[in-house]
Every structure is written in structure tokens, then in C-alpha cells.
Amino acid sequence: MARPSARPKLIAAALRVVEERGVTALTLDAVAEEAGVTKRGLIYHFPSKHALVTGIHEDLAARSEEDLLEATGREPEGASLVERTRGYVRAAFKSPTTAEMQLIMEAAHEPDWMEPWLRVYRRWFPEQDQPVEELDDLSLRCLVARMAADGSWGYESLRTTPLPAAARERLVASILDGLDDA
């Protein structure tokens, strides 16, 4: 029987380091210590900090896609734009961790880190590259709903406490109201 990969354990340790100490504390040494492995063992799976952060983004993007599938109830190819958007809004309002928010903000400056996120987004919203001025009314409303959901992360990053579940549900309902007649 093949041994399970140590990658998930290492990524979980890296996320704990960022959650507890901040993104600037993310070093190979800190992750190895947190995971209870040697630095050499970590480097076997992630030969550099860049590779480690790329692996983290691949993992987080995959989790995000799982959330989208769960929230939508089907693969994107079998769902309408409105169904995909509704799923996106619901999935985006899961309470993000501080580590996720910090890492996603950092990803904006590094193409290797953004690529897993873009791959998921393009799969779910292949029409995203269409210029806004060319969008029909429905596509524009769906884009605005996704942008509002994305903004929830920024809003939460400025709060000292997470949004209560009832507030989160109210915001989701308000955003989705704009798609009710679609």
C-alpha cells in the first residue's frame, strides 16, 4: 500500500503558521517546525518557499472549487450562469480564515499563485473576459453579485470579529435578491 502524501500535513502546518503569526512568519523553517518534520523533509515536497506558497494556493483553490460544487449542486458545465453565480455567492460567504485572506491578497502579485484561482474561476465563469460594456443585463447582474460576494472578504478583513451567521445569511439573501427574476 502506498504511503499517503505528506503534502496536506505540510500545507496545514503552513496555514497554521500564517494564521497564528502572519504571512511574514511563513518560512520553511517555521513550517517544518510546525509540521514536526525536518527542513529536508519539507524541501523534498516543496523545494522553495515559492513552491510551498504555490502548493498552498493550489490546495485553497481546490477547496474553493469543492465549495462551489457543493453550493451549486452540480458541475459548472451543467449549470446556468445564474445557478453558478448563486453557488459562488453562497460559497464566498463561508467564513474565511485570516490566513486565507492574507494569502489571497498576496497572490495578486504573483502569477504562479494566482493561476490556481484563475483556473477555477475560468471554469465556472468562462465569460469573465468579456468587456463589461458588452455584457447583457443578466450577465452584468451576475457579475455584480460575484463582486459583492468577493467584497465580503475585504469587509470581513476589516472587522475585529467574524460576521455572525444570521448577518452572513442576510447579506447572501440580499445579494441573491438581485437575481430572483433571472
CORLIN-V305173 format. One record per helix or strand. SS is the DSSP state (a for helix, b for strand). FROM is the first residue (numbers start at 1). TO is the last residue. If there is no record, write none. Layout:
((SS:FROM:TO) (SS:FROM:TO))
//
This chain:
((a:7:21) (a:23:25) (a:28:35) (a:39:45) (a:49:72) (a:76:78) (a:81:92) (a:98:107) (a:111:124) (a:126:129) (a:132:134) (a:137:158) (a:165:177))
//
